[in-house]
């Protein structure tokens, strides 16, 4: 043991060596940095900018110019994007317009092909109208002649049958007396019988036929050709619109009935 070393009594705790007290700022300043012991971190110490004011203003102006240039570039990018979008929409609209022009031309071509169709349809319509106007007064006389003949008594026959009815350019027969209503025509007949008939029953049978009314007997005569007694009766019966067949009714009549 060295003589300069002070011996300690046995059992006494070792006394730690006291370090000199330093302010916090100085401690922070003496904190090692970069792995070198004892190096001082000057960034933690108060600093003073000793640059001239002109240099600082130039630096600030340059930073402002950089910001303005950046905003201007962003504005140009946005403007280019808007212009591109407008041009794209314009291209789409132009394409639709061209398609519409082509479709219109095709329709005009098709229209030229079928230009005669409306004319033909018009002629067909006129023909149908002419048929209706000329034929809607149609009466199925075969059925009526058979029905009228069936009303004649068993020993008689129809000698003649004439009709005065309304036509396309004719309003029909004159109006009857006050006991007869308006009609579309009048049917006159001549019948020969071997015996006197019941004219009342005969008239009722005639009026029971649809389209016939106001049956009347105008005269009755008798003669005996070859010694055979024969009675000749003449009569009339009025025709109503029920006598029409209804196969060629005009549109206005058909729609009015509906």
HELIX and SHEET records of a PDB file:
HELIX    1   1 UNK A   24  UNK A   29  1                                   6    
HELIX    2   2 UNK A   42  UNK A   44  5                                   3    
HELIX    3   3 UNK A   53  UNK A  113  1                                  61    
HELIX    4   4 UNK A  115  UNK A  135  1                                  21    
HELIX    5   5 UNK A  141  UNK A  151  1                                  11    
HELIX    6   6 UNK A  199  UNK A  207  1                                   9    
HELIX    7   7 UNK A  241  UNK A  243  5                                   3    
HELIX    8   8 UNK A  251  UNK A  257  1                                   7    
SHEET    1   A 4 UNK A 156  UNK A 165  0                                        
SHEET    2   A 4 UNK A 185  UNK A 193 -1                                        
SHEET    3   A 4 UNK A 228  UNK A 239 -1                                        
SHEET    4   A 4 UNK A 212  UNK A 225 -1                                        
END                                                                             
